[in-house]
Amino acid sequence: MTHGKVRPASVLRAARKPSRRPSHSGTKRSLLDNAQELFARHGYSGTSLDEVVAAARVTKGALYHHFPSKLALFESVFERLQDSSARQIEQQIDQVDDPWERARTGLRAFLQVCQEPHFRRICLQEAPAALGHERFAEAERTASLGLVERIVDDLLADLGGADGLGETFAVIFYGAIRSASEYVSDAEDPDLAAAQIEEVIGAILAGLRSLESLVAPAS
């Protein structure tokens, strides 16, 4: 004896069949992934929204639901790359206990990031012009300055204290690292440029380590 109506097998199969329609989060991720690939390959001005939606297999309406403009899409790609790179660097430095070796590890990890094709093209070469100097500088500082301050604070603490000089050292090191990224980005041989930068900043770190009389608090 059966209770109620028996549903046809075809109806049951249809009910179990997952929808082919992508979720909002899936659509956004696809747009970001494909936009990143296109921006890295063709640059900001050389990439059209028609190319992005075609690559992501979504409609223009779906794109505008998540991003009001091409610039907004580019900025989201840029911020995602910056965030993932900062996490990548943090993961490496968190594995090192000695503050001086941690600084070298962070520098080495940053220079490796600068040589990655997508980061190099989008974050270092395209972003300054696309976002404008002020917005680009703000985003750079948000992503990187805090990490630099943390490393510098650990170095100065190892020397016995900074006596108010921590922020000054952090700004100087941030400027040096920012210039280093530009140098690597523009170099014909990024590997060689990165090795040279690591050697020079390594020498600066060695010099800082000898400045105990400058950073140690007065007795």
Secondary structure as a PSIPRED ss2 file (coil, helix, strand):
# PSIPRED VFORMAT (PSIPRED V4.0)

   1 M C   1.000  0.000  0.000
   2 T C   1.000  0.000  0.000
   3 H C   1.000  0.000  0.000
   4 G C   1.000  0.000  0.000
   5 K C   1.000  0.000  0.000
   6 V C   1.000  0.000  0.000
   7 R C   1.000  0.000  0.000
   8 P C   1.000  0.000  0.000
   9 A H   0.000  1.000  0.000
  10 S H   0.000  1.000  0.000
  11 V H   0.000  1.000  0.000
  12 L H   0.000  1.000  0.000
  13 R H   0.000  1.000  0.000
  14 A H   0.000  1.000  0.000
  15 A H   0.000  1.000  0.000
  16 R H   0.000  1.000  0.000
  17 K C   1.000  0.000  0.000
  18 P C   1.000  0.000  0.000
  19 S C   1.000  0.000  0.000
  20 R C   1.000  0.000  0.000
  21 R C   1.000  0.000  0.000
  22 P C   1.000  0.000  0.000
  23 S C   1.000  0.000  0.000
  24 H H   0.000  1.000  0.000
  25 S H   0.000  1.000  0.000
  26 G H   0.000  1.000  0.000
  27 T H   0.000  1.000  0.000
  28 K H   0.000  1.000  0.000
  29 R H   0.000  1.000  0.000
  30 S H   0.000  1.000  0.000
  31 L H   0.000  1.000  0.000
  32 L H   0.000  1.000  0.000
  33 D H   0.000  1.000  0.000
  34 N H   0.000  1.000  0.000
  35 A H   0.000  1.000  0.000
  36 Q H   0.000  1.000  0.000
  37 E H   0.000  1.000  0.000
  38 L H   0.000  1.000  0.000
  39 F H   0.000  1.000  0.000
  40 A H   0.000  1.000  0.000
  41 R H   0.000  1.000  0.000
  42 H H   0.000  1.000  0.000
  43 G C   1.000  0.000  0.000
  44 Y C   1.000  0.000  0.000
  45 S C   1.000  0.000  0.000
  46 G C   1.000  0.000  0.000
  47 T C   1.000  0.000  0.000
  48 S C   1.000  0.000  0.000
  49 L H   0.000  1.000  0.000
  50 D H   0.000  1.000  0.000
  51 E H   0.000  1.000  0.000
  52 V H   0.000  1.000  0.000
  53 V H   0.000  1.000  0.000
  54 A H   0.000  1.000  0.000
  55 A H   0.000  1.000  0.000
  56 A H   0.000  1.000  0.000
  57 R C   1.000  0.000  0.000
  58 V C   1.000  0.000  0.000
  59 T C   1.000  0.000  0.000
  60 K H   0.000  1.000  0.000
  61 G H   0.000  1.000  0.000
  62 A H   0.000  1.000  0.000
  63 L H   0.000  1.000  0.000
  64 Y H   0.000  1.000  0.000
  65 H H   0.000  1.000  0.000
  66 H H   0.000  1.000  0.000
  67 F C   1.000  0.000  0.000
  68 P C   1.000  0.000  0.000
  69 S C   1.000  0.000  0.000
  70 K H   0.000  1.000  0.000
  71 L H   0.000  1.000  0.000
  72 A H   0.000  1.000  0.000
  73 L H   0.000  1.000  0.000
  74 F H   0.000  1.000  0.000
  75 E H   0.000  1.000  0.000
  76 S H   0.000  1.000  0.000
  77 V H   0.000  1.000  0.000
  78 F H   0.000  1.000  0.000
  79 E H   0.000  1.000  0.000
  80 R H   0.000  1.000  0.000
  81 L H   0.000  1.000  0.000
  82 Q H   0.000  1.000  0.000
  83 D H   0.000  1.000  0.000
  84 S H   0.000  1.000  0.000
  85 S H   0.000  1.000  0.000
  86 A H   0.000  1.000  0.000
  87 R H   0.000  1.000  0.000
  88 Q H   0.000  1.000  0.000
  89 I H   0.000  1.000  0.000
  90 E H   0.000  1.000  0.000
  91 Q H   0.000  1.000  0.000
  92 Q H   0.000  1.000  0.000
  93 I H   0.000  1.000  0.000
  94 D C   1.000  0.000  0.000
  95 Q C   1.000  0.000  0.000
  96 V C   1.000  0.000  0.000
  97 D C   1.000  0.000  0.000
  98 D C   1.000  0.000  0.000
  99 P H   0.000  1.000  0.000
 100 W H   0.000  1.000  0.000
 101 E H   0.000  1.000  0.000
 102 R H   0.000  1.000  0.000
 103 A H   0.000  1.000  0.000
 104 R H   0.000  1.000  0.000
 105 T H   0.000  1.000  0.000
 106 G H   0.000  1.000  0.000
 107 L H   0.000  1.000  0.000
 108 R H   0.000  1.000  0.000
 109 A H   0.000  1.000  0.000
 110 F H   0.000  1.000  0.000
 111 L H   0.000  1.000  0.000
 112 Q H   0.000  1.000  0.000
 113 V H   0.000  1.000  0.000
 114 C H   0.000  1.000  0.000
 115 Q C   1.000  0.000  0.000
 116 E C   1.000  0.000  0.000
 117 P H   0.000  1.000  0.000
 118 H H   0.000  1.000  0.000
 119 F H   0.000  1.000  0.000
 120 R H   0.000  1.000  0.000
 121 R H   0.000  1.000  0.000
 122 I H   0.000  1.000  0.000
 123 C H   0.000  1.000  0.000
 124 L H   0.000  1.000  0.000
 125 Q H   0.000  1.000  0.000
 126 E H   0.000  1.000  0.000
 127 A H   0.000  1.000  0.000
 128 P H   0.000  1.000  0.000
 129 A H   0.000  1.000  0.000
 130 A H   0.000  1.000  0.000
 131 L H   0.000  1.000  0.000
 132 G C   1.000  0.000  0.000
 133 H H   0.000  1.000  0.000
 134 E H   0.000  1.000  0.000
 135 R H   0.000  1.000  0.000
 136 F H   0.000  1.000  0.000
 137 A H   0.000  1.000  0.000
 138 E H   0.000  1.000  0.000
 139 A H   0.000  1.000  0.000
 140 E H   0.000  1.000  0.000
 141 R H   0.000  1.000  0.000
 142 T H   0.000  1.000  0.000
 143 A H   0.000  1.000  0.000
 144 S H   0.000  1.000  0.000
 145 L H   0.000  1.000  0.000
 146 G H   0.000  1.000  0.000
 147 L H   0.000  1.000  0.000
 148 V H   0.000  1.000  0.000
 149 E H   0.000  1.000  0.000
 150 R H   0.000  1.000  0.000
 151 I H   0.000  1.000  0.000
 152 V H   0.000  1.000  0.000
 153 D H   0.000  1.000  0.000
 154 D H   0.000  1.000  0.000
 155 L H   0.000  1.000  0.000
 156 L H   0.000  1.000  0.000
 157 A H   0.000  1.000  0.000
 158 D H   0.000  1.000  0.000
 159 L C   1.000  0.000  0.000
 160 G C   1.000  0.000  0.000
 161 G C   1.000  0.000  0.000
 162 A C   1.000  0.000  0.000
 163 D C   1.000  0.000  0.000
 164 G C   1.000  0.000  0.000
 165 L C   1.000  0.000  0.000
 166 G H   0.000  1.000  0.000
 167 E H   0.000  1.000  0.000
 168 T H   0.000  1.000  0.000
 169 F H   0.000  1.000  0.000
 170 A H   0.000  1.000  0.000
 171 V H   0.000  1.000  0.000
 172 I H   0.000  1.000  0.000
 173 F H   0.000  1.000  0.000
 174 Y H   0.000  1.000  0.000
 175 G H   0.000  1.000  0.000
 176 A H   0.000  1.000  0.000
 177 I H   0.000  1.000  0.000
 178 R H   0.000  1.000  0.000
 179 S H   0.000  1.000  0.000
 180 A H   0.000  1.000  0.000
 181 S H   0.000  1.000  0.000
 182 E H   0.000  1.000  0.000
 183 Y H   0.000  1.000  0.000
 184 V H   0.000  1.000  0.000
 185 S H   0.000  1.000  0.000
 186 D H   0.000  1.000  0.000
 187 A C   1.000  0.000  0.000
 188 E C   1.000  0.000  0.000
 189 D C   1.000  0.000  0.000
 190 P H   0.000  1.000  0.000
 191 D H   0.000  1.000  0.000
 192 L H   0.000  1.000  0.000
 193 A H   0.000  1.000  0.000
 194 A H   0.000  1.000  0.000
 195 A H   0.000  1.000  0.000
 196 Q H   0.000  1.000  0.000
 197 I H   0.000  1.000  0.000
 198 E H   0.000  1.000  0.000
 199 E H   0.000  1.000  0.000
 200 V H   0.000  1.000  0.000
 201 I H   0.000  1.000  0.000
 202 G H   0.000  1.000  0.000
 203 A H   0.000  1.000  0.000
 204 I H   0.000  1.000  0.000
 205 L H   0.000  1.000  0.000
 206 A H   0.000  1.000  0.000
 207 G H   0.000  1.000  0.000
 208 L H   0.000  1.000  0.000
 209 R H   0.000  1.000  0.000
 210 S C   1.000  0.000  0.000
 211 L C   1.000  0.000  0.000
 212 E H   0.000  1.000  0.000
 213 S H   0.000  1.000  0.000
 214 L H   0.000  1.000  0.000
 215 V H   0.000  1.000  0.000
 216 A C   1.000  0.000  0.000
 217 P C   1.000  0.000  0.000
 218 A C   1.000  0.000  0.000
 219 S C   1.000  0.000  0.000
